[in-house]
C-alpha cells in the first residue's frame, strides 16, 4: 500500500485504483455525473484506453466480453439513471454467465439524495438481484477500499458483476488517502481426499460422462482438463455456450448441451452411471430443464466441482462435492491416471461418432444453405479465431457446424440476451487486434446494437459480422408455431438496407443470397482491413438447423385458448 503525499480528487483516486488493479481498457458512454473520472482518465490515456460506445448496453456487453476473454474484471462506466438502466442487461448477463465485471455509475450529489433528484436511482435496490455486490461510496477517502473489494468480489469464488455508485460531488472532492494494494483473486483448490474419492468413483464406473462449463478457465487449465479426459477416455460434453473449453477435434469430445444438442446426448447422460460436472452450475439448459440428472437425488453418481460451495447441492445432490476453482482443479488432475485401460471405450466411441455425424448438414434445397456454408467457413477459420454469438435460432448454425477449442474462443450469452453479438465482437477485436473475430447476429438482435459498428470503425476494431436476415424474430415465431400454430403475431420485421447501413458507418458491407457467395464475400471482408458486415438473406421458413415451419407445426401441441 502506498500513501499519497498530496491530495487528489475523488475522480483521480478512482482512476489511480483502476491503474493499480491492472485495468488497461475501459468501456463507457460519457456522462456529466462522472466528469471528474473522465478527466482523470485523460492523464493516463497512455496506459488505459477508453472506448466510447454508442449505447450503455453496448458498453456493458463489451466489458462483459473483456471479462470472459481475460479472466480479469471488465470495466464499464455509465451515467446515472437512464445510463445505468440501459446498462443493466450487461450486468444481468455477467451474473448469469459468471463473468467478472465492475461497473461504475455516476450518482446524484449527496446533498440531493433521497429527494428524487434529476435521474436519481437507488442502485442498491435496482441492481441488488442482478449483481454479486452493489454499493455506493459516500466518503472519498474510502474509494480505495471499495474498489479493492469490488475487484476481489468480482473475481473470487463464483465470478460476477459488481456495481459501485459514485456521487458526483464526491468525485470533485479533494482527499489525501492511501492507495490499496493490487487485488488477488481467491479460488479454492481440491483436497487430496477429494481426488482419492474421485478416483474410486472412476474405478467403479461403467458409463461415465465429463461435463464441463463455467468461466475463468485459462488455456493451460483447458489443456490439463482435456489431457485428463483423454487419458481416462472420458466422453466430454460442454455446457451451454462453453464449447471452447475442450478441443472439438478431440476423440473424446461428444458435443454441447445447448438448446439443440446432438440428439442422442441427453439420453447418454441419463444412462450414465457417473457424471463429473466441472465448473458448471448445472442450470436448466445444461440439464435439459433439470431432467437429465434427476433432482434432488441424481440417477447417476454425481461429482460436482464448483468454486462456490453454496452452488454445490443447490439443485442436485452430489455423491461428491468439491469446492474448487477450474484452474486449481484442472492442475490437480494430472495426478490421477488409470491403473489399466478404461473399460468404456465403446461408450466413448459411440458418443463421439454421434457428434461427428451431427456435423453433416441437414438436407436443404434452398438457394442459401447455411449448413454447407458454415462447414466451408469452419475449414478456413484459424485456430485462434474468436467467435461471438448473439441470441436466437440463427446461432444454431455456428454452434452446430463450427469447431471450437483453445486458443480460439467462443463468446455467447448464457443469459440468452439479444443485442450481445455485435458489441461483443467489437470488444474482442479491440482486446485481440491480431486475431480474426467473427460475429453472428440475427436481424432482430442487430437492430438492438448494430450501431456499435460505428464504435468499431472509430477505434480500429475489425470484426466480421454475419447477419442472418429472415425478416422475423425467428425464435419467437418458432415458439408461436409450436404453441399456437398458424397464429403468428408481432414477429415479422420490416428491415432497412443493412449493407447500406454498414457502409454508412464506414464498414465494409455485402449482401449474400446464395451458398456459393458466402466464402468469397467472407474473403473480401477479411481483405477489407476494417469492420465488415455480411448480410445473409435466409429462408424465414427455416426455423432451425433441423426444422421448418411445416415440421414445427406438425409436431405442435397447441395450448388451450
Beta strands, then each sheet from edge to edge (+ up, - down):
strand 1: 8-9
strand 2: 25-28
strand 3: 49-52
strand 4: 74-78
strand 5: 101-107
strand 6: 133-137
strand 7: 161-167
strand 8: 174-175
strand 9: 208-212
strand 10: 235-239
strand 11: 253-257
strand 12: 274-278
strand 13: 296-297
strand 14: 301-306
strand 15: 316-317
strand 16: 320-323
strand 17: 386-389
strand 18: 409-411
strand 19: 437-442
strand 20: 464-469
strand 21: 508-512
strand 22: 532-537
sheet 1: 1+ 8-
sheet 2: 3+ 2+ 4+ 5+ 7+ 6+
sheet 3: 11+ 10+ 9+ 12+ 14+ 16+
sheet 4: 13+ 15+
sheet 5: 18+ 17+ 19+ 20+ 22+ 21+
end
